[in-house]
Amino acid sequence: MSSLNKRHPGFFPSDLQLCQRVFDQICCERKLDRMSLKPDVQQLAATVFWLFENGCSNESELLECFRRLRH
């Protein structure tokens, strides 16, 4: 279960690490510079967080949801 809930919103370090791993993997697959400030890379990061906040709470599920959303 995600650390996010209505009474105590926020991310635990493990949540951030999970989102970072997924973001890094997607950037690698798409040959994007993960440190880029380009809007498409920033939107990718925002999408990963959005999916996590909306229930995709493990790495494989998060990757699968992202890929379905983007195809």
Secondary structure in CASP SS format (residue, H / E / C, confidence):
PFRMAT SS
TARGET T0000
AUTHOR 0000-0000-0000
METHOD secondary structure of the structure
MODEL  1
M C 1.00
S C 1.00
S C 1.00
L C 1.00
N C 1.00
K C 1.00
R C 1.00
H C 1.00
P C 1.00
G C 1.00
F C 1.00
F C 1.00
P H 1.00
S H 1.00
D H 1.00
L H 1.00
Q H 1.00
L H 1.00
C H 1.00
Q H 1.00
R H 1.00
V H 1.00
F H 1.00
D H 1.00
Q H 1.00
I H 1.00
C H 1.00
C H 1.00
E H 1.00
R C 1.00
K C 1.00
L C 1.00
D C 1.00
R C 1.00
M C 1.00
S C 1.00
L C 1.00
K C 1.00
P H 1.00
D H 1.00
V H 1.00
Q H 1.00
Q H 1.00
L H 1.00
A H 1.00
A H 1.00
T H 1.00
V H 1.00
F H 1.00
W H 1.00
L H 1.00
F H 1.00
E H 1.00
N C 1.00
G C 1.00
C C 1.00
S C 1.00
N C 1.00
E H 1.00
S H 1.00
E H 1.00
L H 1.00
L H 1.00
E H 1.00
C H 1.00
F H 1.00
R H 1.00
R H 1.00
L H 1.00
R H 1.00
H C 1.00
END
